[in-house]
């Protein structure tokens, strides 16, 4: 089977859960009407199905290779990338002034989900380029914008983010890469690891965004600056010149995303790579975090995409595979077994909830960037900041759980590579790690987003959840009310503790938020679906929406109570546990 974009659900989410009509009234987004979005998503879905998905499994089998410092991708990768550039899919939200589509972030969220769902290894290239565009557009000088933005936006050149170093890992305060002033530029020297699409054969230039320190910079994160370091130097007339002092030392041999070149890059082996400072000195981490924040949202979207593909894959198999007598009259394939239906329903329900939540975060990003009312902009920026660590952590963890269930639906056939089910799990596994692990997202949620503002953004979100509950009828009024109560309890507990204790429970707080916000989204989906049914009659899609929401309420949401119990009752157990207790009996 191949991937098919969930266009019906995406349109429902945009119109009924994210109020696309209101977003289309924001300055610069007037053309983003539901009809326009529908047409764009249909075309993006066709592209994902016909161009990207067919390469997914074959690319995984072929992988990327390096010889004499040159990275090569599978034979059809370059032609597919050229089609992305030709169709303008490289940077849908970029300013039309530089060749972008100027689409809302919430519409782009759906496009990115399709492309990541169809072929995550491939789409990672454009994801990193979009991050580079955001950093340069937001903070670079006009000269740097003029030189690099147009070709990044079109996709003629790609971008990469260079943060991690061997001795530093996630601790960016330990970054050692040097940047020595040299006239109108700096000479960069050092090594970066785990650089996604740090080298490849898809374009003739790669624009690296590199964190480095000047010689007189203060220690720690306050001394980090951000630099544009092109793989190939750019002449004054915009043409390409000599190669820069940057080389790919190796590519990683990974569990998944085999066709995504994850590189170790050496800067300055021959005296120093030419780099140009972005913005002001010693503010590099601030600039990079602005880019990284949106990248974390993108990784959350990746999680939804992989979960969707895994769900489609398992569902198609269940409707085709015959094994054993089923208790469902007239059904002779394994979907007739109740436990198979349970697994598929849980996969679908959690994926739908994650899609709704990620799109709501993206919609707030649109309001934060474009609303004319400064108070409304600020409120939505708080909402974005609060939701992104939840979206990143909860959606990516969902992708692993969903892909694992997909293998279980396949049985033994899922554990062998021929069916392709195992690839979803292998690919999904990295999403909870890069751009900040689940633990880092949870610490960010609790430490920065709850404790730092004394719960202001969370209280605004809880108020919106209670408004949704008040608008509900039937059992969902109680479900959404309980979801709001659980979030309130987690918040109150965190605010009442010292920081160390609150952070010890961060991951369980994050999971509580995710499960409860998923219930909020599904409750609003039930209300919207029922409204449509009452107005125009039931359809298979709307009826399934109601049924799957009920599965969420009975099979997923109850876990939020257990997570909250682990928060309030389990923090002391972790803090009091001596590290020595974790050694196995075989260790002396």
N, C-alpha and C positions, 0 to 999 in steps of 0.2 A: 504494500500500500504506500501511497505517498501522502505528503502533508497537504491539508486543505485549511486555509485560514478560517477561523470561526467568525466570519463576517457578521452573521446575524447577531451573535452575542456582543460583538464589538459595537455595532450600531446601537444596540439597546443600552449598553453601558454609557456610550457617549451622550445619547439623547435623554435617557431616563435617570441616570445616576450622576452624570457630570454636567448636565445643563449646557450642552454645546451651543444652544441658541444664545445664551447669555455670554458665553465666551466669544461668540462671533460679533458681539457688540463692543468688544474691547478695541482700542485704537490699534490699527494695523492688521486686525484679524477679521475685518468686515466681510471678507469673501469666504470665510470658513463656515459656511452654512451646513446644516445636516446633509443636504443633497450633494454639495460639493465634497464633503467628507466621505459620503457613501461612494461616490465615483472614484475618488482617490484610493480608498481602501480596497475596492474591487480590483483596481489595476495592480495595487501592491500585492494583493492576494494571488492574482494570476502570476505575477513575477516570482513570488515565493514558491508557488506550486510548480511552475514550469522550468524555472532557471535554477533556483537555489536548492530545493529539496532533492532533485535527482543526483546532485553531487555529494550529498551529505554522507552516505554510507561508503561510496567509492573513495571519497577524499579521506575518510577515516582509515581506510585500508591502505592507501598509498602514503599518506603523511607528507611531511615536509622534510627536506634534506639540505645539508650544507656541504659544500666542497670548495676549498680554496677561498673561504670567506664569503662565498655567495650562497644565499638561501634560495631554494627553488620550491615552488608549490606544485600541486598536481597539474597535469596538462590543461585541464579545462578551467582552472581557476582564473587565469588571466583574461580569457574571453568573457567569463561571467562578470568579472570586475569591470571590464570595458562596457558591458551592458548596463551595469549599475550607474556608471558615470554618464553614459548616453541618455539614460532615462531620468537622470536627476535625483536618484534615490540616495545619494551619498549624504546629504545634509538637509533634510526636509524643513527644519526650523530656522535655518540660516537666513540672514537678511537678503531679500531679492537684489539689493544693491550690489551684492557680491556674487550673485548667481544662485542663491538658495530659493526654496519654495515659499518661505515665510509662513509655514503652517503652525498652528498651535502645538504646544508641547503635548497636549492630551491626544491629538490625532497622531502625532509622531510616536507616541507610546504604543499605539496599536500597530503602526507600521513596523516599529522595531520588534514588537512581539512576534509578528509574522516572520520577519527575516531571521531572528534568532531561533524561533521555533523550527523553521525550515532547515537552517544550516548555521548553527551557532559559531562554529569555527570560522566560517567565512565572514559573518557579520561583525565579528569582533574588530575587524580592520576599520570599518566605517565608524563603529562606536568610539574607538580611540581617536579617530580623526575629528569627530564631532566635539570631543573634549578639547582637543587642541584649538579648534575654531573658537570655542567659548572663551578659552583663556586669552588668546590673542585679541579677539574682538573686545573683550572686557577690559584688558589691562595694558596691551602693548601700545607702542607709539604709532603715530599715523604712518611713518615710513615702514615699520614692520607689518602693519596691517596691509598696506598697499602691495608689499612684496609677496606676502605669504597667503593672505586670506582668499583671494580669488581662486587660486589653484587648489587650496585645501577644500573650499566649498564645492567646487565642481568635482573634486576627487582626482584631478590630474596628479596631485601629490597627496600623500597620506601623512598622518601624524602619529606620534607615540608619546606616552607619559613615562618619564624616567625618574623614579623615586628610589626604589629599593637598591641597597648595596649589601654585599655579603655579610658585613659585620653589623649592619643596622636592622635589617628586616623591617618590621612595622615601626621601629623606634627611629623616626626621622631626625630626632635630635642628634643621632650619631652619624649623620651623613658627612662624608669626608671629601667628596669630589670637589676639586679646586677650580676657582675661576679667577685668573690673574688678569687685571686690566692691561689692555694693549691697544692704545689709540681709541678708535671708535667701537672696539669690540673687546671681548675677553677671550683668553685662551683656557679652554676647559680640559681638565685631565682627571681621570678616575675611572671606576668601573661600576656599571649598573647591571643588575640581574633581574630575571623574570620580566623582561620587557616585551609585552605583547605586540606582535607585528613590528618589532624593532628592526627587522630586515626582511626583505622579500623581493620578489621579481614582478610585482603587479604594476608598479609605477617607477619612474626614473628619478624620483626624489622622495625622501622621507624627512619630515620636519619633527625633530626630536625636541620635546620640552623637558629640560633637565634642571633638577635641583642641585645647586652647588654653593660653595662658600668663597667669598673674597678673602684675601689674606688677613685683612684687619677686621673681619666680621666677628661679632660676639659669639660665645659658645651657645650650644643648644639650638632650639628651633628659631630663636630670634635672629640668628645669623645666616639664615638660608635665603638665597636669591633664586630667581627663576630665569632661565635662559632659553632662547631659541637657538638650536644647533642643527643646521641642515646637514643631511648626509652628503649632499652636493652643494657647493657654494653657488650663490646666485649673483650674476653680473648686474651691473647698474641698469642695463637695458632689459632685465628680467630673464635673460637666457641663462642656461646652466653653464657653470664654469668647471673648476677643478674639484676633485673629490675632497671632502673635508677629512680631518684626521679622526675618523670614526670607523670602527670595524666590528663586525660580528665575530665574536670568539667561538661561540657554540650555540646550539639550540637544545632546549630541554627535551628529554624523552619522558613523556607524561602519561598519566593514567587515561586521560581523555583529551578532547579538543586536539586531536592529532594533527590536523591540517592547519592549525594556528601556530605560526612560528613564535615561540617564546624564547627570547634571545638574551645572551650575555653580551653586553656591548662594552667595548674599551674605547675610551675617549683620550686622545692626546698621547698616543704611543710615539708619535713623531714630532713632539714638541708642543702640541696643544691644538685642540679642535676650536675653530672659530665659533664663538657664541655671542649672541646679542641679548642684553638684559631686557627682560619684560618688566615694565613698570619701575618701581623704586627698589633700591637695594634693601636686602634683609626683609622683604615682604613676600618672598617666594612661596612660603608655605601657605600664607593667606590666599594667594592667587591660586595655588595648586588645589587647595581645599575647595575653593569655589567650583573648580572643574571637577574635582573628585566627588563632590556632593551630588552633582548631576550624573556622574558616572555610576555612583552607588544606586541611584534610581534606575539607571539603564541596566545594571546587573540584576536588580529586582525584576525588571521586565524580562530579562533573559530567563530567569527562573520560571516565570509564567509561560514563556514560549516553549521551553523544554518540557514542562509539565503538560502543556496542551498536546504537543506532538506525542509524548509517551501515552497519554490518554487515548488519543486517536488510534495509535498503533495497537494498543491492547484491546480496544473496543472492536476494531476490525477483525482481529484474531479471534476474539470471543464469539463473534457472529459467524465465523467460518469454521472453527475447529469443532469436530464431533468427537466426544469422548464420554462414555458412560450414559446411563439413562437419566434423564432429568425429570424433576418433579413438576416442570412447567408444561402444561398441555400445549401440544403443537410446536414445541421448540426442541429441536434435536441437537443443537450446538451447545457449547459450554456456557453460553450466556443464560441458558435455562437453569443453571445451578445457582442457588440463592447466594452462596458465598462469592461467586464470581461477580454477580450483580452488585453485591456489597462493595467489593473492591473497586469496580468501575465507577460506582456512584460516589464513593468517597474521593476518588481521583478527580472526577468531574466537579464535584461540589467545591472542593478546596481550590481547584484551579480557577473556577468562576469567581470565587470570593477574592482570590489574590488579584485577578484581573481588575475587578471593581475597585479594589483598594489602590493598586498602582495607578490606575487612571485618575482616581480622585486626587492623588498626590500630584500627578502631572497637571491636572486642571488648576490646582492651587498655584502651581508654578506659573501658569499663564496669568492668573490674577495678580500674583506678586510682581510680575514683570510689567504689566500693562494697565492695571486699573488706574483710573484717574483720581480716585479718592485715596489719599495717603494712608488713612486709617485702615481701609480695606486692603491696600497693598501690604501693610505691615502685618495685619492679621493673617493673611494668606502666607506671608513669608514665615511666620511662626508655625503655621500649619505644615508647610513644606519641610521645615527643619525638624519638626516633631515626627512626621510620617516617614521620612526617608530611611532612618535606621530600622524602623519596623518593616517597611516594604522590602528593604534589601535583605534583612535577616529572615523574615517570615516567609517571603516568597521563594527564596532560594532553598531554605530548608524544606519547603513544600515540594520543590522540584525533585529533591532527592527521595523524599517519601513516596511521591507519585511515581517516579521512574522505577523505584524498587517494587512497588505494587504492580507496575506494568510487567516486570519480569515474572512476578508471582502468577499473574493471570496466564502468562505463556507457559508456566510450568518449566520443565526441563528445556523446552525449546527457547525459553527466554535467556537461559544461562549460556547458550552457545551463540557465537557471533553472527551466524548466518541470518537469523531473523531480524537483527538490528535493534532488538529491545535493550540489549546490554549497553549499547552505545549511549542511550539516553542517560542511564545512570552514571556511566563514566564521564560524560560531558557535564552533567549536572553537578558532579562532586566539587568542581573547582569554584562554583558560584558562591558557595558559603565561605570561601577563603579569600579570593582576591578582592581588591578594593576594600579590605577590612573584613576580618573574619566575623562570624556571628557573635562571638564574644566581644569583639571591638565595637560592633554596632550596638550591642546591648549596653556596654559601658557608655557609649555616646548618648544613647537614649536616656539613661538614668542620670549620668553625671552632668552632661551638658544641657539636655533638653528638659529634664524634670527638676533637678536640684538647682541648677543655675538660675532659672527664672521663677523658682518657687511654685512651679506647676501651672503657670499662667496659660501656656498654650494647651496643656492637657485639659485644664478646666474648660477652655473654650470648646475643645473637641467633645468633652463629656456633655456639655450643654447641647451641642448639636445632636448627639446621640439621644438625649432625652427628648428633644424636639421630634426626632424621627419616631421614638416610641409613642409619643402622644398622638402622632398621626396614624398609628397602626390600629387595626381592629383584630380581634381574635387573639390567638396565642402569641403572635409575634410582638404584640405590645409588651407582654411580660418578658419575652426573650431579649428584646433590645434593652428594656429597662434593666434586666439582670446584667447584661453586658456592660452597660454604663456603670452600674453599681460595682462590678468587679474591677473595672478600670479605676474608679474612684478609690476603692479600697487599696489597690496596688499603689496608687499615687500617694494616698494618705500615709501608708506604711513607710514608703521611701522617704517622704519629707520628715517623718518623725525619728528617723535613725541617724546615727553619725554616718559620714560619707563612706567609710570603709565597709560597714555592715550593709548599707544600701547597695553598694556596688557588688557585694558578694552574691546578691540575689538578682543581679541585672538580667541575666539570660532568661530566668523564669518570669521576670517582669515583662520583658520583651515578648515572650511567648503568650503571656496573658493578654497583652495589648493586641497582638496579632489575631488571636482567636476571637477576641471580643469585637475588634473592628471588622473582622470578617462577618460576624453576626450582624453588625450594624449595616454593612453593605448588603448582605443577603436579605435582611428585613426590608430595606428600601426597594430591593429588586422584587420582592413578593408584592409589595404595595403597588409598584409600577405595573407589574405584570397583571395583577388583578384588575387594575384600572383599565388596562387595554382590553382584557377579556370582557369586562362589563360594557365597554364602549362598542367593541366591534366583534366580539365572540372569541371563543377559544381557538388556538392554533396548536399544533404539536409542540412548537418551540415554547410558547407561553405556558402550556401545561407542564412541560418538562422543567421549566424554571421553578414553578411552584413545588414540584416533587423533589427536585434536587436541593432546594432551600430547606426542605423538611429533613433531608438526609444530613445537611450541615447542622441543623438544630439538634438532632438526636445522636449523631455519630462523631461530630467534631467539637461543637461548642461546649459540651460537658467537660472536656479536657481543661477548659479555662479555670474551672473550680479547683482542679487538682494543681494546676500551675500556681494559682494564688496561694493555695495551702503550702506549697513548697517555698513560696516567697516568705510568708509570715511565720512559718514553723520551722523552716529548714536552714535559714541563714546561719544561725548559731552553730549548727552541726558542721557546716563547712568551715567556719572560722576556727572552731575548736579542734578540727581534725589535724593532727600533726603529719607533716609530709612523710615521716618514717612509716606511718601506717599504710601507705600506698605501696610499699615494697612487697614483692611476692615472697613467699616462704623460701624460695630457692636462693634468695639474695641474702648474703651474710652481712 
